Amino acid sequence: MERTRKPVVHGWFTQTTGSAAEGFRLLGTKCGGCGAVFFPREDAFCRNPGCAGGDLTEVPLSPRGRVWSYTDGRYRPPAPYVSDPEAPWEPYTLVAVELEAERMVVLGQAAPGIGAADLAVGMEMEVVPGVLNEDAGTTWTTWHFRPVGVDA
């Protein structure tokens, strides 16, 4: 049975099929009044306290940026984190990337196969499609970051 691909959060990134990163982008919103860009997206009002407000439009964010910080998760978090206690724990790496044009920091998981030992502050990264979870009928998609030039 083929699984349906669904984004974990609708409207936060472009949805592509397969694993090719070509064209995959995070989506933010930009205020027409002050030019501020937001991620996660904002559809109701400008978050800039100095702005009287303006139309918010969807914008694709920079596909590249540089490592601002990173860490790894080597243990299963306690409740209320939801996970199957019978399943083996898989360590993961979190990376904060400062996007190239927007100069905002976005947090995400590193691509599978990329660990904290593979990263360094200032390293160039790119956003790529990822999988958060799979169940019987659905592949839940998200974004990952990976070093530029590395196929993980």
Phi and psi in degrees as a GROMACS rama.xvg file:
@    title "Ramachandran Plot"
@    xaxis  label "Phi"
@    yaxis  label "Psi"
@TYPE xy
-81.7564  135.676  GLU-2
-83.9095  147.282  ARG-3
-81.8054  134.051  THR-4
-90.4968  125.816  ARG-5
-134.634  137.369  LYS-6
-69.1268  144.467  PRO-7
-61.773  -42.706  VAL-8
-128.503  115.864  VAL-9
-63.962  133.675  HIS-10
88.3029  1.27527  GLY-11
-92.4349  -15.8984  TRP-12
-156.965  160.925  PHE-13
-72.4481  148.803  THR-14
-103.641  120.343  GLN-15
-117.527  162.505  THR-16
-99.6921  156.328  THR-17
72.9109  -161.333  GLY-18
-112.029  3.41667  SER-19
-67.5938  132.794  ALA-20
-82.7397  -9.56509  ALA-21
-55.0759  118.418  GLU-22
84.0275  -5.65584  GLY-23
-75.8368  126.501  PHE-24
-142.982  146.71  ARG-25
-72.9707  149.212  LEU-26
-116.395  131.361  LEU-27
-122.764  -170.786  GLY-28
-128.351  150.248  THR-29
-123.466  134.281  LYS-30
-81.1145  127.862  CYS-31
-72.0179  -17.4807  GLY-32
-81.1962  -48.653  GLY-33
-117.055  -11.3904  CYS-34
85.3084  1.93064  GLY-35
-64.3181  140.412  ALA-36
-111.6  139.792  VAL-37
-124.832  138.778  PHE-38
-147.036  128.171  PHE-39
-59.7691  158.084  PRO-40
-57.0807  155.183  ARG-41
-127.955  123.558  GLU-42
-112.882  -3.7006  ASP-43
-103.862  -45.9844  ALA-44
-157.522  160.771  PHE-45
-73.3235  130.259  CYS-46
-80.3591  -8.94685  ARG-47
-72.7957  115.152  ASN-48
-65.5155  -17.7536  PRO-49
-92.7306  6.49604  GLY-50
-109.459  136.419  CYS-51
-76.8385  -10.2971  ALA-52
108.223  160.605  GLY-53
-167.372  175.189  GLY-54
-64.7608  137.756  ASP-55
-100.303  126.54  LEU-56
-121.221  145.998  THR-57
-70.9875  135.787  GLU-58
-136.242  139.585  VAL-59
-74.2442  139.309  PRO-60
-91.483  165.273  LEU-61
-53.6532  135.811  SER-62
-78.8363  -10.358  PRO-63
-131.558  159.35  ARG-64
-167.752  -167.456  GLY-65
-126.001  145.703  ARG-66
-59.7429  125.102  VAL-67
-97.9151  -38.613  TRP-68
-165.525  166.113  SER-69
-160.868  160.154  TYR-70
-158.236  170.287  THR-71
-123.952  154.101  ASP-72
-110.721  102.861  GLY-73
-100.701  -3.92906  ARG-74
-133.329  157.767  TYR-75
-73.6063  122.685  ARG-76
-63.6035  151.857  PRO-77
-74.9912  171.479  PRO-78
-55.1388  144.619  ALA-79
-89.2491  9.63695  PRO-80
-56.3722  132.783  TYR-81
-99.0455  119.696  VAL-82
-158.361  160.156  SER-83
-79.9404  111.756  ASP-84
-65.9885  -16.3866  PRO-85
-83.3173  -21.5592  GLU-86
-79.8694  144.26  ALA-87
-65.4437  144.028  PRO-88
-78.3832  132.309  TRP-89
-108.875  113.075  GLU-90
-59.0706  153.381  PRO-91
-142.341  163.087  TYR-92
-119.002  131.002  THR-93
-101.962  140.033  LEU-94
-135.562  134.858  VAL-95
-101.038  121.644  ALA-96
-117.787  127.857  VAL-97
-85.3573  114.335  GLU-98
-67.0877  142.576  LEU-99
-55.352  -58.7258  GLU-100
-83.2246  -41.2763  ALA-101
-78.3255  -22.6876  GLU-102
58.3609  29.0943  ARG-103
-107.295  151.507  MET-104
-96.9726  127.618  VAL-105
-119.096  134.963  VAL-106
-97.2587  141.14  LEU-107
-165.26  170.244  GLY-108
-78.3717  149.119  GLN-109
-72.8966  152.379  ALA-110
-59.7213  150.16  ALA-111
-52.7681  138.768  PRO-112
91.5582  -9.19747  GLY-113
-104.012  118.797  ILE-114
-111.451  174.442  GLY-115
-57.6549  -33.8467  ALA-116
-67.474  -17.5044  ALA-117
-89.6679  -4.96056  ASP-118
-111.666  157.25  LEU-119
-149.137  144.384  ALA-120
-57.6964  133.091  VAL-121
93.3601  -10.5408  GLY-122
-64.8372  139.62  MET-123
-76.2423  132.345  GLU-124
-126.399  160.727  MET-125
-132.82  150.018  GLU-126
-86.4371  135.74  VAL-127
-136.871  157.197  VAL-128
-66.2563  148.972  PRO-129
-144.192  172.991  GLY-130
-119.84  127.013  VAL-131
-86.8833  -43.5778  LEU-132
-161.215  160.479  ASN-133
-135.103  139.349  GLU-134
-125.036  -167.75  ASP-135
-54.5211  -38.6262  ALA-136
-121.916  -3.90245  GLY-137
-134.66  138.221  THR-138
-103.877  115.044  THR-139
-88.5932  114.701  TRP-140
-96.0062  155.376  THR-141
-152.345  -163.514  THR-142
-117.073  153.657  TRP-143
-130.902  164.005  HIS-144
-114.679  141.827  PHE-145
-140.673  151.882  ARG-146
-60.7285  140.435  PRO-147
-60.974  133.047  VAL-148
88.4196  0.436862  GLY-149
-109.32  128.89  VAL-150
-102.238  100.4  ASP-151
